[in-house]
Amino acid sequence: MELCSTNATDVGTNIKRILKDGKVEPAVRRPLGDCIEFYSTALDNVQDAMEAFRVKDYATALSDVGTAGIFADTCKDGFTEFGLDFGPLSKQHDDFFQLVIISLGIINKILGRPIILQ
């Protein structure tokens, strides 16, 4: 989960850098701005999950990590919905989502639940 937190922070920093670059098409500015909010919320969820995990509230940790993944995917959906290229964020998004899946798997293992890979 710590890697999820670091990755979400890096995504937010990358988005801000892209926006400051000035070479961004106007149509892409809005979804990028939305992504800053989505990844900020995802980061909050991951941090909440880390705290819940620390106090052994694994059900809450599982929920919070899953919610973080939903917010990250909502960022990507904002691009695909308008037929825009998600390219500059694709690798970081995919990395974040893989870290979410790994975190969910670990928490499910602790809870004694089966791990279902998709």
N, CA, C and O atoms as CSV, one atom per row, in Angstrom:
chain,resi,resn,atom,element,x,y,z
A,1,MET,N,N,0.815,-1.192,0.000
A,1,MET,CA,C,0.000,0.000,0.000
A,1,MET,C,C,0.862,1.261,0.000
A,1,MET,O,O,0.464,2.299,-0.529
A,2,GLU,N,N,2.028,1.157,0.591
A,2,GLU,CA,C,2.921,2.317,0.563
A,2,GLU,C,C,3.316,2.658,-0.871
A,2,GLU,O,O,3.428,3.832,-1.225
A,3,LEU,N,N,3.526,1.635,-1.695
A,3,LEU,CA,C,3.842,1.882,-3.098
A,3,LEU,C,C,2.653,2.512,-3.823
A,3,LEU,O,O,2.836,3.359,-4.697
A,4,CYS,N,N,1.440,2.102,-3.464
A,4,CYS,CA,C,0.236,2.738,-4.038
A,4,CYS,C,C,0.231,4.221,-3.706
A,4,CYS,O,O,-0.053,5.059,-4.562
A,5,SER,N,N,0.546,4.534,-2.470
A,5,SER,CA,C,0.555,5.925,-2.019
A,5,SER,C,C,1.593,6.736,-2.789
A,5,SER,O,O,1.310,7.839,-3.257
A,6,THR,N,N,2.784,6.183,-2.914
A,6,THR,CA,C,3.852,6.860,-3.651
A,6,THR,C,C,3.461,7.051,-5.109
A,6,THR,O,O,3.672,8.119,-5.683
A,7,ASN,N,N,2.888,6.008,-5.703
A,7,ASN,CA,C,2.502,6.078,-7.110
A,7,ASN,C,C,1.412,7.119,-7.323
A,7,ASN,O,O,1.485,7.891,-8.279
A,8,ALA,N,N,0.405,7.159,-6.459
A,8,ALA,CA,C,-0.674,8.144,-6.600
A,8,ALA,C,C,-0.124,9.563,-6.495
A,8,ALA,O,O,-0.552,10.456,-7.227
A,9,THR,N,N,0.816,9.767,-5.590
A,9,THR,CA,C,1.457,11.077,-5.459
A,9,THR,C,C,2.211,11.434,-6.736
A,9,THR,O,O,2.139,12.565,-7.215
A,10,ASP,N,N,2.933,10.458,-7.280
A,10,ASP,CA,C,3.691,10.685,-8.517
A,10,ASP,C,C,2.772,11.002,-9.697
A,10,ASP,O,O,3.102,11.843,-10.533
A,11,VAL,N,N,1.624,10.332,-9.765
A,11,VAL,CA,C,0.678,10.606,-10.848
A,11,VAL,C,C,0.196,12.048,-10.754
A,11,VAL,O,O,0.157,12.762,-11.756
A,12,GLY,N,N,-0.171,12.477,-9.540
A,12,GLY,CA,C,-0.614,13.864,-9.355
A,12,GLY,C,C,0.452,14.864,-9.757
A,12,GLY,O,O,0.150,15.870,-10.399
A,13,THR,N,N,1.683,14.600,-9.391
A,13,THR,CA,C,2.799,15.473,-9.752
A,13,THR,C,C,2.988,15.505,-11.266
A,13,THR,O,O,3.223,16.567,-11.842
A,14,ASN,N,N,2.885,14.345,-11.908
A,14,ASN,CA,C,3.036,14.261,-13.354
A,14,ASN,C,C,1.927,15.044,-14.065
A,14,ASN,O,O,2.190,15.740,-15.045
A,15,ILE,N,N,0.711,14.933,-13.583
A,15,ILE,CA,C,-0.404,15.659,-14.189
A,15,ILE,C,C,-0.172,17.167,-14.085
A,15,ILE,O,O,-0.380,17.900,-15.052
A,16,LYS,N,N,0.252,17.618,-12.927
A,16,LYS,CA,C,0.520,19.055,-12.748
A,16,LYS,C,C,1.631,19.517,-13.693
A,16,LYS,O,O,1.564,20.617,-14.240
A,17,ARG,N,N,2.646,18.681,-13.883
A,17,ARG,CA,C,3.740,19.010,-14.801
A,17,ARG,C,C,3.222,19.112,-16.234
A,17,ARG,O,O,3.583,20.029,-16.972
A,18,ILE,N,N,2.378,18.166,-16.616
A,18,ILE,CA,C,1.807,18.185,-17.962
A,18,ILE,C,C,0.983,19.446,-18.173
A,18,ILE,O,O,1.072,20.076,-19.227
A,19,LEU,N,N,0.190,19.815,-17.189
A,19,LEU,CA,C,-0.648,21.013,-17.309
A,19,LEU,C,C,0.191,22.286,-17.399
A,19,LEU,O,O,-0.158,23.213,-18.130
A,20,LYS,N,N,1.288,22.330,-16.659
A,20,LYS,CA,C,2.157,23.514,-16.687
A,20,LYS,C,C,2.947,23.621,-17.987
A,20,LYS,O,O,3.395,24.704,-18.363
A,21,ASP,N,N,3.113,22.500,-18.665
A,21,ASP,CA,C,3.898,22.460,-19.897
A,21,ASP,C,C,3.358,23.422,-20.952
A,21,ASP,O,O,4.123,23.965,-21.748
A,22,GLY,N,N,2.046,23.632,-20.960
A,22,GLY,CA,C,1.468,24.566,-21.906
A,22,GLY,C,C,1.198,23.989,-23.286
A,22,GLY,O,O,0.587,24.653,-24.123
A,23,LYS,N,N,1.643,22.768,-23.535
A,23,LYS,CA,C,1.445,22.145,-24.842
A,23,LYS,C,C,0.206,21.245,-24.862
A,23,LYS,O,O,-0.010,20.490,-25.810
A,24,VAL,N,N,-0.588,21.336,-23.823
A,24,VAL,CA,C,-1.753,20.472,-23.695
A,24,VAL,C,C,-2.928,21.055,-24.480
A,24,VAL,O,O,-3.236,22.242,-24.375
A,25,GLU,N,N,-3.560,20.215,-25.248
A,25,GLU,CA,C,-4.745,20.648,-25.985
A,25,GLU,C,C,-5.838,21.057,-24.997
A,25,GLU,O,O,-5.979,20.444,-23.938
A,26,PRO,N,N,-6.605,22.083,-25.337
A,26,PRO,CA,C,-7.678,22.537,-24.433
A,26,PRO,C,C,-8.649,21.429,-24.033
A,26,PRO,O,O,-9.115,21.404,-22.894
A,27,ALA,N,N,-8.959,20.517,-24.946
A,27,ALA,CA,C,-9.897,19.432,-24.647
A,27,ALA,C,C,-9.356,18.477,-23.583
A,27,ALA,O,O,-10.123,17.807,-22.891
A,28,VAL,N,N,-8.043,18.420,-23.459
A,28,VAL,CA,C,-7.413,17.496,-22.506
A,28,VAL,C,C,-7.262,18.138,-21.125
A,28,VAL,O,O,-7.115,17.425,-20.132
A,29,ARG,N,N,-7.295,19.442,-21.048
A,29,ARG,CA,C,-7.101,20.136,-19.767
A,29,ARG,C,C,-8.141,19.735,-18.721
A,29,ARG,O,O,-7.805,19.489,-17.563
A,30,ARG,N,N,-9.392,19.671,-19.134
A,30,ARG,CA,C,-10.441,19.354,-18.161
A,30,ARG,C,C,-10.280,17.951,-17.574
A,30,ARG,O,O,-10.284,17.800,-16.353
A,31,PRO,N,N,-10.138,16.907,-18.425
A,31,PRO,CA,C,-9.952,15.583,-17.831
A,31,PRO,C,C,-8.687,15.485,-16.972
A,31,PRO,O,O,-8.668,14.764,-15.974
A,32,LEU,N,N,-7.639,16.206,-17.357
A,32,LEU,CA,C,-6.423,16.198,-16.522
A,32,LEU,C,C,-6.714,16.834,-15.169
A,32,LEU,O,O,-6.289,16.325,-14.132
A,33,GLY,N,N,-7.441,17.947,-15.185
A,33,GLY,CA,C,-7.814,18.593,-13.923
A,33,GLY,C,C,-8.662,17.671,-13.066
A,33,GLY,O,O,-8.483,17.604,-11.850
A,34,ASP,N,N,-9.590,16.957,-13.704
A,34,ASP,CA,C,-10.405,15.984,-12.969
A,34,ASP,C,C,-9.524,14.883,-12.377
A,34,ASP,O,O,-9.745,14.431,-11.253
A,35,CYS,N,N,-8.518,14.459,-13.156
A,35,CYS,CA,C,-7.629,13.389,-12.684
A,35,CYS,C,C,-6.841,13.801,-11.445
A,35,CYS,O,O,-6.563,12.972,-10.578
A,36,ILE,N,N,-6.482,15.077,-11.361
A,36,ILE,CA,C,-5.797,15.543,-10.146
A,36,ILE,C,C,-6.685,15.269,-8.943
A,36,ILE,O,O,-6.220,14.774,-7.916
A,37,GLU,N,N,-7.962,15.594,-9.076
A,37,GLU,CA,C,-8.907,15.373,-7.969
A,37,GLU,C,C,-9.095,13.876,-7.698
A,37,GLU,O,O,-9.101,13.445,-6.545
A,38,PHE,N,N,-9.248,13.089,-8.771
A,38,PHE,CA,C,-9.474,11.657,-8.585
A,38,PHE,C,C,-8.284,10.981,-7.916
A,38,PHE,O,O,-8.457,10.154,-7.020
A,39,TYR,N,N,-7.075,11.333,-8.351
A,39,TYR,CA,C,-5.891,10.711,-7.747
A,39,TYR,C,C,-5.627,11.243,-6.341
A,39,TYR,O,O,-5.073,10.527,-5.507
A,40,SER,N,N,-6.013,12.478,-6.070
A,40,SER,CA,C,-5.906,13.005,-4.713
A,40,SER,C,C,-6.828,12.222,-3.778
A,40,SER,O,O,-6.450,11.876,-2.659
A,41,THR,N,N,-8.030,11.953,-4.250
A,41,THR,CA,C,-8.975,11.166,-3.452
A,41,THR,C,C,-8.487,9.724,-3.323
A,41,THR,O,O,-8.611,9.117,-2.259
A,42,ALA,N,N,-7.939,9.182,-4.393
A,42,ALA,CA,C,-7.382,7.826,-4.334
A,42,ALA,C,C,-6.257,7.763,-3.306
A,42,ALA,O,O,-6.159,6.804,-2.541
A,43,LEU,N,N,-5.413,8.787,-3.293
A,43,LEU,CA,C,-4.329,8.849,-2.314
A,43,LEU,C,C,-4.888,8.880,-0.898
A,43,LEU,O,O,-4.390,8.176,-0.020
A,44,ASP,N,N,-5.916,9.689,-0.668
A,44,ASP,CA,C,-6.550,9.737,0.660
A,44,ASP,C,C,-7.071,8.357,1.049
A,44,ASP,O,O,-6.916,7.929,2.193
A,45,ASN,N,N,-7.686,7.667,0.095
A,45,ASN,CA,C,-8.210,6.335,0.371
A,45,ASN,C,C,-7.103,5.343,0.703
A,45,ASN,O,O,-7.248,4.523,1.610
A,46,VAL,N,N,-6.010,5.419,-0.024
A,46,VAL,CA,C,-4.884,4.513,0.256
A,46,VAL,C,C,-4.310,4.802,1.650
A,46,VAL,O,O,-3.997,3.877,2.398
A,47,GLN,N,N,-4.178,6.067,1.989
A,47,GLN,CA,C,-3.663,6.417,3.321
A,47,GLN,C,C,-4.611,5.949,4.414
A,47,GLN,O,O,-4.165,5.476,5.459
A,48,ASP,N,N,-5.922,6.077,4.181
A,48,ASP,CA,C,-6.897,5.548,5.140
A,48,ASP,C,C,-6.768,4.037,5.252
A,48,ASP,O,O,-6.859,3.479,6.346
A,49,ALA,N,N,-6.556,3.373,4.118
A,49,ALA,CA,C,-6.392,1.921,4.111
A,49,ALA,C,C,-5.149,1.503,4.901
A,49,ALA,O,O,-5.173,0.513,5.632
A,50,MET,N,N,-4.077,2.260,4.749
A,50,MET,CA,C,-2.844,1.949,5.483
A,50,MET,C,C,-3.079,2.060,6.987
A,50,MET,O,O,-2.595,1.229,7.756
A,51,GLU,N,N,-3.810,3.072,7.401
A,51,GLU,CA,C,-4.114,3.231,8.832
A,51,GLU,C,C,-5.015,2.094,9.307
A,51,GLU,O,O,-4.782,1.531,10.376
A,52,ALA,N,N,-6.032,1.754,8.533
A,52,ALA,CA,C,-6.916,0.649,8.907
A,52,ALA,C,C,-6.132,-0.662,8.993
A,52,ALA,O,O,-6.351,-1.461,9.904
A,53,PHE,N,N,-5.235,-0.876,8.062
A,53,PHE,CA,C,-4.402,-2.080,8.065
A,53,PHE,C,C,-3.523,-2.111,9.305
A,53,PHE,O,O,-3.343,-3.160,9.924
A,54,ARG,N,N,-2.976,-0.952,9.662
A,54,ARG,CA,C,-2.099,-0.865,10.832
A,54,ARG,C,C,-2.815,-1.295,12.115
A,54,ARG,O,O,-2.215,-1.914,12.994
A,55,VAL,N,N,-4.102,-0.961,12.210
A,55,VAL,CA,C,-4.861,-1.320,13.413
A,55,VAL,C,C,-5.642,-2.629,13.221
A,55,VAL,O,O,-6.525,-2.968,14.009
A,56,LYS,N,N,-5.291,-3.347,12.156
A,56,LYS,CA,C,-5.858,-4.663,11.842
A,56,LYS,C,C,-7.348,-4.628,11.502
A,56,LYS,O,O,-8.058,-5.613,11.701
A,57,ASP,N,N,-7.809,-3.506,10.998
A,57,ASP,CA,C,-9.185,-3.395,10.486
A,57,ASP,C,C,-9.119,-3.694,8.993
A,57,ASP,O,O,-9.208,-2.798,8.154
A,58,TYR,N,N,-8.959,-4.977,8.686
A,58,TYR,CA,C,-8.689,-5.400,7.327
A,58,TYR,C,C,-9.876,-5.181,6.383
A,58,TYR,O,O,-9.681,-4.913,5.198
A,59,ALA,N,N,-11.088,-5.293,6.896
A,59,ALA,CA,C,-12.260,-5.064,6.042
A,59,ALA,C,C,-12.294,-3.620,5.551
A,59,ALA,O,O,-12.595,-3.364,4.385
A,60,THR,N,N,-11.987,-2.687,6.432
A,60,THR,CA,C,-11.951,-1.280,6.038
A,60,THR,C,C,-10.789,-1.032,5.079
A,60,THR,O,O,-10.936,-0.296,4.103
A,61,ALA,N,N,-9.651,-1.634,5.347
A,61,ALA,CA,C,-8.496,-1.486,4.458
A,61,ALA,C,C,-8.847,-1.988,3.062
A,61,ALA,O,O,-8.511,-1.351,2.064
A,62,LEU,N,N,-9.521,-3.128,2.998
A,62,LEU,CA,C,-9.922,-3.697,1.713
A,62,LEU,C,C,-10.848,-2.740,0.962
A,62,LEU,O,O,-10.674,-2.498,-0.232
A,63,SER,N,N,-11.811,-2.214,1.663
A,63,SER,CA,C,-12.760,-1.282,1.051
A,63,SER,C,C,-12.070,-0.017,0.560
A,63,SER,O,O,-12.334,0.452,-0.547
A,64,ASP,N,N,-11.189,0.531,1.383
A,64,ASP,CA,C,-10.505,1.778,1.025
A,64,ASP,C,C,-9.576,1.598,-0.176
A,64,ASP,O,O,-9.504,2.468,-1.044
A,65,VAL,N,N,-8.871,0.475,-0.226
A,65,VAL,CA,C,-7.981,0.225,-1.369
A,65,VAL,C,C,-8.811,0.036,-2.640
A,65,VAL,O,O,-8.458,0.549,-3.702
A,66,GLY,N,N,-9.908,-0.699,-2.522
A,66,GLY,CA,C,-10.781,-0.889,-3.676
A,66,GLY,C,C,-11.345,0.431,-4.185
A,66,GLY,O,O,-11.436,0.650,-5.393
A,67,THR,N,N,-11.718,1.299,-3.267
A,67,THR,CA,C,-12.240,2.612,-3.643
A,67,THR,C,C,-11.164,3.437,-4.343
A,67,THR,O,O,-11.461,4.170,-5.286
A,68,ALA,N,N,-9.939,3.325,-3.897
A,68,ALA,CA,C,-8.832,4.039,-4.549
A,68,ALA,C,C,-8.714,3.606,-6.006
A,68,ALA,O,O,-8.501,4.437,-6.890
A,69,GLY,N,N,-8.851,2.322,-6.252
A,69,GLY,CA,C,-8.795,1.814,-7.619
A,69,GLY,C,C,-9.932,2.353,-8.482
A,69,GLY,O,O,-9.740,2.642,-9.663
A,70,ILE,N,N,-11.111,2.485,-7.886
A,70,ILE,CA,C,-12.258,3.032,-8.618
A,70,ILE,C,C,-12.004,4.478,-9.015
A,70,ILE,O,O,-12.301,4.873,-10.142
A,71,PHE,N,N,-11.453,5.274,-8.096
A,71,PHE,CA,C,-11.166,6.670,-8.424
A,71,PHE,C,C,-10.120,6.783,-9.530
A,71,PHE,O,O,-10.227,7.647,-10.400
A,72,ALA,N,N,-9.115,5.919,-9.500
A,72,ALA,CA,C,-8.103,5.938,-10.565
A,72,ALA,C,C,-8.728,5.580,-11.900
A,72,ALA,O,O,-8.423,6.206,-12.915
A,73,ASP,N,N,-9.593,4.587,-11.911
A,73,ASP,CA,C,-10.246,4.211,-13.157
A,73,ASP,C,C,-11.176,5.312,-13.665
A,73,ASP,O,O,-11.335,5.480,-14.874
A,74,THR,N,N,-11.780,6.049,-12.763
A,74,THR,CA,C,-12.644,7.160,-13.158
A,74,THR,C,C,-11.838,8.221,-13.893
A,74,THR,O,O,-12.348,8.862,-14.812
A,75,CYS,N,N,-10.596,8.408,-13.500
A,75,CYS,CA,C,-9.700,9.327,-14.204
A,75,CYS,C,C,-9.561,8.877,-15.653
A,75,CYS,O,O,-9.733,9.675,-16.575
A,76,LYS,N,N,-9.254,7.616,-15.849
A,76,LYS,CA,C,-9.073,7.093,-17.206
A,76,LYS,C,C,-10.368,7.196,-18.007
A,76,LYS,O,O,-10.347,7.528,-19.192
A,77,ASP,N,N,-11.488,6.911,-17.359
A,77,ASP,CA,C,-12.786,6.983,-18.037
A,77,ASP,C,C,-13.066,8.378,-18.574
A,77,ASP,O,O,-13.713,8.525,-19.611
A,78,GLY,N,N,-12.584,9.404,-17.879
A,78,GLY,CA,C,-12.782,10.772,-18.334
A,78,GLY,C,C,-12.133,11.041,-19.680
A,78,GLY,O,O,-12.586,11.903,-20.433
A,79,PHE,N,N,-11.093,10.318,-19.979
A,79,PHE,CA,C,-10.426,10.452,-21.279
A,79,PHE,C,C,-11.142,9.631,-22.342
A,79,PHE,O,O,-11.463,10.132,-23.420
A,80,THR,N,N,-11.386,8.370,-22.027
A,80,THR,CA,C,-11.984,7.476,-23.018
A,80,THR,C,C,-13.401,7.910,-23.380
A,80,THR,O,O,-13.836,7.724,-24.516
A,81,GLU,N,N,-14.112,8.481,-22.430
A,81,GLU,CA,C,-15.474,8.949,-22.665
A,81,GLU,C,C,-15.536,9.985,-23.790
A,81,GLU,O,O,-16.506,10.039,-24.545
A,82,PHE,N,N,-14.494,10.799,-23.887
A,82,PHE,CA,C,-14.447,11.837,-24.906
A,82,PHE,C,C,-13.530,11.474,-26.071
A,82,PHE,O,O,-13.230,12.316,-26.917
A,83,GLY,N,N,-13.087,10.221,-26.112
A,83,GLY,CA,C,-12.236,9.775,-27.204
A,83,GLY,C,C,-10.861,10.408,-27.192
A,83,GLY,O,O,-10.237,10.561,-28.242
A,84,LEU,N,N,-10.381,10.780,-26.009
A,84,LEU,CA,C,-9.072,11.440,-25.890
A,84,LEU,C,C,-7.992,10.419,-25.575
A,84,LEU,O,O,-8.267,9.357,-25.017
A,85,ASP,N,N,-6.770,10.752,-25.936
A,85,ASP,CA,C,-5.618,9.895,-25.695
A,85,ASP,C,C,-5.215,9.965,-24.227
A,85,ASP,O,O,-4.930,11.040,-23.700
A,86,PHE,N,N,-5.196,8.810,-23.577
A,86,PHE,CA,C,-4.790,8.721,-22.172
A,86,PHE,C,C,-3.293,8.457,-22.054
A,86,PHE,O,O,-2.759,8.322,-20.953
A,87,GLY,N,N,-2.620,8.386,-23.209
A,87,GLY,CA,C,-1.223,7.992,-23.321
A,87,GLY,C,C,-0.257,8.477,-22.268
A,87,GLY,O,O,0.453,7.660,-21.684
A,88,PRO,N,N,-0.195,9.784,-21.993
A,88,PRO,CA,C,0.817,10.260,-21.051
A,88,PRO,C,C,0.668,9.698,-19.637
A,88,PRO,O,O,1.622,9.709,-18.859
A,89,LEU,N,N,-0.521,9.212,-19.308
A,89,LEU,CA,C,-0.744,8.695,-17.958
A,89,LEU,C,C,-0.908,7.177,-17.924
A,89,LEU,O,O,-1.005,6.588,-16.847
A,90,SER,N,N,-0.940,6.546,-19.082
A,90,SER,CA,C,-1.257,5.117,-19.154
A,90,SER,C,C,-0.356,4.250,-18.282
A,90,SER,O,O,-0.848,3.438,-17.499
A,91,LYS,N,N,0.937,4.413,-18.409
A,91,LYS,CA,C,1.878,3.560,-17.653
A,91,LYS,C,C,1.701,3.746,-16.154
A,91,LYS,O,O,1.622,2.769,-15.409
A,92,GLN,N,N,1.639,5.003,-15.708
A,92,GLN,CA,C,1.483,5.244,-14.271
A,92,GLN,C,C,0.141,4.720,-13.768
A,92,GLN,O,O,0.055,4.149,-12.680
A,93,HIS,N,N,-0.900,4.919,-14.567
A,93,HIS,CA,C,-2.216,4.420,-14.176
A,93,HIS,C,C,-2.192,2.898,-14.063
A,93,HIS,O,O,-2.679,2.338,-13.081
A,94,ASP,N,N,-1.630,2.234,-15.062
A,94,ASP,CA,C,-1.554,0.776,-15.042
A,94,ASP,C,C,-0.737,0.283,-13.854
A,94,ASP,O,O,-1.102,-0.702,-13.212
A,95,ASP,N,N,0.357,0.960,-13.563
A,95,ASP,CA,C,1.176,0.595,-12.399
A,95,ASP,C,C,0.371,0.743,-11.108
A,95,ASP,O,O,0.391,-0.138,-10.249
A,96,PHE,N,N,-0.339,1.869,-10.982
A,96,PHE,CA,C,-1.155,2.097,-9.781
A,96,PHE,C,C,-2.200,0.994,-9.644
A,96,PHE,O,O,-2.390,0.435,-8.564
A,97,PHE,N,N,-2.870,0.690,-10.743
A,97,PHE,CA,C,-3.922,-0.307,-10.675
A,97,PHE,C,C,-3.365,-1.680,-10.305
A,97,PHE,O,O,-3.999,-2.419,-9.554
A,98,GLN,N,N,-2.193,-2.028,-10.821
A,98,GLN,CA,C,-1.563,-3.302,-10.447
A,98,GLN,C,C,-1.221,-3.325,-8.956
A,98,GLN,O,O,-1.381,-4.353,-8.297
A,99,LEU,N,N,-0.754,-2.203,-8.431
A,99,LEU,CA,C,-0.449,-2.127,-7.000
A,99,LEU,C,C,-1.718,-2.255,-6.162
A,99,LEU,O,O,-1.695,-2.851,-5.085
A,100,VAL,N,N,-2.809,-1.702,-6.648
A,100,VAL,CA,C,-4.102,-1.850,-5.966
A,100,VAL,C,C,-4.494,-3.330,-5.948
A,100,VAL,O,O,-4.899,-3.850,-4.909
A,101,ILE,N,N,-4.376,-3.999,-7.079
A,101,ILE,CA,C,-4.739,-5.421,-7.164
A,101,ILE,C,C,-3.881,-6.261,-6.216
A,101,ILE,O,O,-4.385,-7.163,-5.547
A,102,ILE,N,N,-2.593,-5.960,-6.164
A,102,ILE,CA,C,-1.696,-6.692,-5.257
A,102,ILE,C,C,-2.109,-6.445,-3.807
A,102,ILE,O,O,-2.171,-7.379,-3.007
A,103,SER,N,N,-2.390,-5.188,-3.471
A,103,SER,CA,C,-2.805,-4.858,-2.102
A,103,SER,C,C,-4.101,-5.578,-1.738
A,103,SER,O,O,-4.231,-6.117,-0.639
A,104,LEU,N,N,-5.067,-5.582,-2.674
A,104,LEU,CA,C,-6.329,-6.282,-2.423
A,104,LEU,C,C,-6.081,-7.775,-2.203
A,104,LEU,O,O,-6.698,-8.392,-1.335
A,105,GLY,N,N,-5.178,-8.345,-2.990
A,105,GLY,CA,C,-4.861,-9.757,-2.845
A,105,GLY,C,C,-4.256,-10.077,-1.489
A,105,GLY,O,O,-4.609,-11.077,-0.864
A,106,ILE,N,N,-3.352,-9.233,-1.041
A,106,ILE,CA,C,-2.712,-9.451,0.268
A,106,ILE,C,C,-3.744,-9.354,1.387
A,106,ILE,O,O,-3.765,-10.189,2.292
A,107,ILE,N,N,-4.594,-8.340,1.326
A,107,ILE,CA,C,-5.606,-8.168,2.374
A,107,ILE,C,C,-6.594,-9.336,2.350
A,107,ILE,O,O,-6.968,-9.854,3.402
A,108,ASN,N,N,-7.014,-9.748,1.161
A,108,ASN,CA,C,-7.915,-10.904,1.067
A,108,ASN,C,C,-7.272,-12.159,1.631
A,108,ASN,O,O,-7.937,-12.962,2.286
A,109,LYS,N,N,-5.984,-12.330,1.380
A,109,LYS,CA,C,-5.253,-13.489,1.920
A,109,LYS,C,C,-5.275,-13.462,3.448
A,109,LYS,O,O,-5.511,-14.484,4.093
A,110,ILE,N,N,-5.028,-12.287,4.015
A,110,ILE,CA,C,-5.070,-12.154,5.479
A,110,ILE,C,C,-6.464,-12.474,6.012
A,110,ILE,O,O,-6.608,-13.093,7.066
A,111,LEU,N,N,-7.484,-12.047,5.277
A,111,LEU,CA,C,-8.861,-12.309,5.686
A,111,LEU,C,C,-9.293,-13.752,5.431
A,111,LEU,O,O,-10.389,-14.158,5.816
A,112,GLY,N,N,-8.418,-14.522,4.777
A,112,GLY,CA,C,-8.730,-15.915,4.492
A,112,GLY,C,C,-9.689,-16.093,3.334
A,112,GLY,O,O,-10.325,-17.138,3.195
A,113,ARG,N,N,-9.790,-15.076,2.509
A,113,ARG,CA,C,-10.688,-15.124,1.342
A,113,ARG,C,C,-9.899,-15.600,0.130
A,113,ARG,O,O,-8.685,-15.413,0.053
A,114,PRO,N,N,-10.600,-16.216,-0.812
A,114,PRO,CA,C,-9.897,-16.635,-2.038
A,114,PRO,C,C,-9.455,-15.410,-2.848
A,114,PRO,O,O,-10.124,-14.377,-2.867
A,115,ILE,N,N,-8.346,-15.558,-3.490
A,115,ILE,CA,C,-7.817,-14.491,-4.344
A,115,ILE,C,C,-8.202,-14.816,-5.776
A,115,ILE,O,O,-7.829,-15.857,-6.316
A,116,ILE,N,N,-8.955,-13.905,-6.380
A,116,ILE,CA,C,-9.407,-14.098,-7.751
A,116,ILE,C,C,-8.644,-13.128,-8.631
A,116,ILE,O,O,-8.763,-11.912,-8.480
A,117,LEU,N,N,-7.861,-13.669,-9.551
A,117,LEU,CA,C,-7.102,-12.826,-10.480
A,117,LEU,C,C,-7.890,-12.663,-11.750
A,117,LEU,O,O,-8.490,-13.609,-12.262
A,118,GLN,N,N,-7.878,-11.422,-12.261
A,118,GLN,CA,C,-8.620,-11.148,-13.489
A,118,GLN,C,C,-7.672,-10.920,-14.624
A,118,GLN,O,O,-8.104,-10.673,-15.750
